[in-house]
Amino acid sequence: MSNRPRMLGSVLALAVTGAFASGCAEPESAQESADELQTANCPTKILLTLDKPNVFSQFPSRFDNGKAIGAPLQAALESGMQLARKVSAPKFDLKLAQAKSGTCYYGTAPTPGAPHAELRGSSKPTLDVTYGLVNYVVPAASYSKASLKFDAGATATITLRLGVANDDRIKIGTATVASVPRPAATSDIEEIVYDLEDLLGAQGEGEGRNDVQRGTSAVPSTAVRNYITKKYSYNPSIVASYAYHDDTQELITEQQVAGTLNRDAAMTSTLDNVSRWLSAKAPGLDLTKRLGLIKEDVDGLAKNGAAFGFDGFEQNACGKPTAFLLVIDPTKKAVYGIDLAPCD
């Protein structure tokens, strides 16, 4: 997906430069509040596609803040709205730039011709995308490191910013959020892992004692051994007591053993354990649909070169033995640990 949206932002930036150049100032600073995002969980990348915008037929007479739109700006507003009606579906591919003060920042502002965005609010997260003098404000349903999720039919508010202040916005239309590709459709193993972790949570948010160890090895069997060494480095006697089994046919639990799993064993173990966990934790959940998405992620991991393993000595947050899947990324030399039965 291109990171250059097919929309009017750059055209308007040329049409309304000069007197209104200061309207492209840095994004607003997020106010600290009880509704701040957990910035440790900022999505690393956001893919967003909007349907063709529905631009109002009437020209607004006031900014959103109630201030009257003067005659010098009316011409620019009319020109901008006419251009907006010619825009096809906007597409965004936004990468996380920084996270601070309860806000996730994407892109570099103000970079000519490139979009940037802010994600703020925890219980009601909102994505505010800026492209030239155009803003797309989209309510989101939830967020995690893997993705930003939107409710079906979510509506973005489209505004133009023509005044000298960041809040000098004029609502000119709306657009509906189109379907967003699932992480399993990407080639990034880490993104798929984070999505899988989210799917294991009863409320759609990861609940397990998941972890990652980096700088392991490109060789799966060696990567598992290095993962154990790094994970339990605080107690060398634990590391020394481990036994290892490679290419096993089942995910072993309640034993001080680790090793690699073949793809079929990883799939079966994941679906069996998650099915039991979610059946007990969330009886009202559409289990068939959730397991289908989990299968899609495991298939996506295997397709993109991930190997699988297990840590048979791991416990969940309740101190009980748990099925603990390892996903090995040979390219990044990283091993991700995923708790398949977090705590019931």
N, C-alpha and C positions, 0 to 999 in steps of 0.2 A: 504494500500500500504506500502510495506516495506521501511524503510529509509536506507537500505543498498543496493546500486545499484549492479546489476549483471554485473560487468565490470572488466577491467584489472587494475584499479588503485592500489589496494593493492598488486597485483602480481608484478607489475612493481616496486612498492616501495621496495619490497624485492630484486628484480633482479638488481636494480640499486642503492642500498644503498651504504654508504661508501663515495666514492669520490664525489658523487653528493648529499649528504644529505642536503647540504645547499640550494638545489633547492626547498626544501619544506618550504621555509621561509614564514613569515606572508604575507597575501595578500597585493597587492600594495595599497597604499593610494590613494584615489580619489583626483584628482586635482580640486580645486574649480573653477567653471566656470559658465557662464550664462546658461549652459545646465544641471545644477544640478537637481537631483530629488527633489520633494517635499517630504521630509522624513516623514512628518506627514501621508503620504498616502502609506508608504511602505506596500506591501502585508504581512499579518501576517504569511502566509504559501504559499509555491509554490509547486505545483505538476507538474512534468515534466517527460514525457516519450519520449524517442527517438527510432526511428526504428533502426534496426541492422545497425551499422556503415559501411560506404563504405570506406575502407582503401586503400590508393594509392598502386599501384603495384610497382612503382619506389621508391627507397630510396632517400630522399632529400639530397642535398650536403651542404645546408646552413641553419642556423637558420632563423627565420622570420625577424630578424633584419639585415640580410645580412652577418653575421659573418660565416666564414667557419666552418664546423663540422670536428673536428680533428679525427684522427684514433681511439683514445681511446673511443670516443663516438659513432663511427659508429657501433660497435658491439652491444652496448646497444640499439641504435636506431633500428637496424634490429630486435633484440630480441623483443623490444616493439611492433613494427609493426606486427610481426608474432602473438604475443599474441592478439593484437587488432582485428585481423581478426577472432578470435575465440569467440569474445564477442557477447552475445545476446543483446536484446534491453535494454539500460541503463534506469533505473528508479530512480527518485529523489523525496524525500518528505522532503522539506527544511522548517525549522521554523525560523522566524525572531529572531536574537540574539540582534542586536542593530542597530540604525540609527543615523548617524552623518555625517557632512561635505558633504552632498549631496549624500551619499551612503547608501544603505540598506545592512546589513551584515547578512548572514545566516549560522547557524551551528557554531562550535567552531574550529578555526584554530590554530595550526595544530593538530587535533586529529587523531591518527592512525586509519585507517579503516573506517573513517567517512568523508563524503563530506562536503565542506563548499563552500559558494558562495558570490558574490557581485553583486548587481544590481545598475547600474549607468546610467546617461544620462536621460534627461526628454523628449525632443522631439523625441529622438531615443534611448529608453531604451535598455540596453544590459545586459543579465545575463551571468556571468562568473563563471562557476562551476569548482571547483578544487577537484580532487579525486586522492590522491597519486601524481604521476607525470603527470597525465592527466588533461587537461582542455577542457571543452566544452563551447564554446562561442556562445550564442544564441541571435539573435536580437528579441526583443519583439515589439508588436504593441502598447500596453498601459498597465497601471497598476493602481490598486486601493488597498484599504485595503483588499478587498475580494480576489483578484486574480491577477496574471500576465497573460496577454492574448497574444497569438501569432497568426500571420497571417497563413492562411492555406498554408501548404507546406514550412513553414519557415525552413531554413537550419542552423544547428549548425556546426561550425568549430571545428575540433578535433585537439588538439596539444599535444605534449609531451614537458615537460620542463626538459632538461638534463644538462643545464649549471648552473653556480653559481648565476646568476642573474635572477630575476623574468621575465625579458623580453627575456631570452634565450629559446624561444619556437620554436618548429618545427611543421609545419602543416603536419599532416599525413593522413587526411581524412575528411569526412563530415558525417552528419547524419540528417535525416529529423525529425522534431517534430511530434510526434504522437498525437492523440487526448488526451485532458486533461479533466478529469471529471469535470462537472459543480458543483459549490458549493451546489446546491440543492441535490446533491447525498451524501453530507456529513451529519453528525448528529450535526454539530455546528450551532446553530441558529444565532450567530453573523455573521458568514461568509455568510450565506444566506441573512441576512439583508443587508450587505454591497453590495452584488451582486445586490439585488433588487434596492438599491439606485442608483447604476450605470446604471441599465437598464432604470430608469426613466429619465435620462438625454438625451437630444436630440442627443448629440454627444457620447453617451455611457459612460458619466462620470456624477456622481451625481451633481445636480445643486441646490437642495433644501436646506432649512434651517433645515437640519436634526440634531437630537441630541440624547443623551443617558443619562439616569439617572440610577445610580447603587445603590445597597443597598436598594431596594424598599420593595418587599415582594414576597413570593411564591404564594400567593393568588391573582389572577388577579384583582379583584375589589379593594383590598387594594393596590395593586401595582400601579394602575391608580391614586388613591388618593395621594399616596406618591410621585408619579411622578410629579403631579401638585404642591404639596407642595414644592418639591425641585426645580422645574423649575422656579417657581415664588417667591422664597424665598426672593428676593429683595423687594417685595411689598406684605406684608401680607394681605392687603385689597383685592387684586386680588384673592388670595387663598380663602379667606373667602366668596367671592361672587360666587364661583363655585357651581353648582348643579351637581348631579351625577345620571346617568341612566345605569343600568347594563343589559347585554344581549339584547341590542337594535338590531333592524332589519335594521338600516341604519346608515351611518356615518353622523352625524349632523355637520353643519357648521354655522358660523355667530351667534352662541349663546355661552354664558358663561357656557358651560356644557361639561362634559367629562364622559366616562364610558367604558364599555366593549361591544364588538361586537361578535356575533357568527361567525363561520368560513365562512358560506355562504355569510353573509352580508359583511364581510371583503373582500372576493374575488370579489363580484359584485361591491362594492364601488371602489376598487382599479382599476379594469379593466375599469370601466366607466370613472372615472376621468382621468386616464392615457391616455385613448384613445382620449379624448377631448384635453388634453394638448399636446400630441405628434402630433396629426393631425394639430394643429395650429402652432406648433413650428418647425416641421420637415416634411413637406408635402411629401418629397421624400423618407421617411423612409419606409422600409418594415414593416408596422404596424402589420400585421398578425403574422409575425415571432416574433416581439418584444413582443407582447401581449402573445404569446405562452410561451416565456421564463419567463415572469412575472408570469403567471399562475403557471408555474412549481415551481417558488420560493415560492409563497404563499402556494401551496400544500406541498412543502418541509418543510415550517415552521410549518404548522399544523401537519404534520406527525411526526415531532420531538418534539412535545409537546408545541409549542408556543401558547399563547392565543393572542387575538386581542382587541384593544380598539381604542379610538379616543379622540382628544382634539378639541372641537368645537370652541374654541376662538383663534386659531392660525391664523397667517397671513404669507403670503409668502414674499419674498424679495422686492416685489413692494408695500408692505403695503396693500395688498388686502386679504380678507378672503380666506382661502384655506382648502381643504380637508386634514386633518392631521391624518394619521394612526398611531396607537401605536402597537408595537409588544412586547409582554411580554414573557420574558424567566424566567419561574418559578425556574429553577435550579440555574441560576446565579443571580436571583433576580434583573434583569435588565429590563428596559423599553426603547425601541428604538422608537424615533419619526421620521416619514417619511413624507415629504411634497409631496403629490400626484399631485400638480399643482403648481410647483415652482414659475414661474413668466412669464406671457405671455403678 
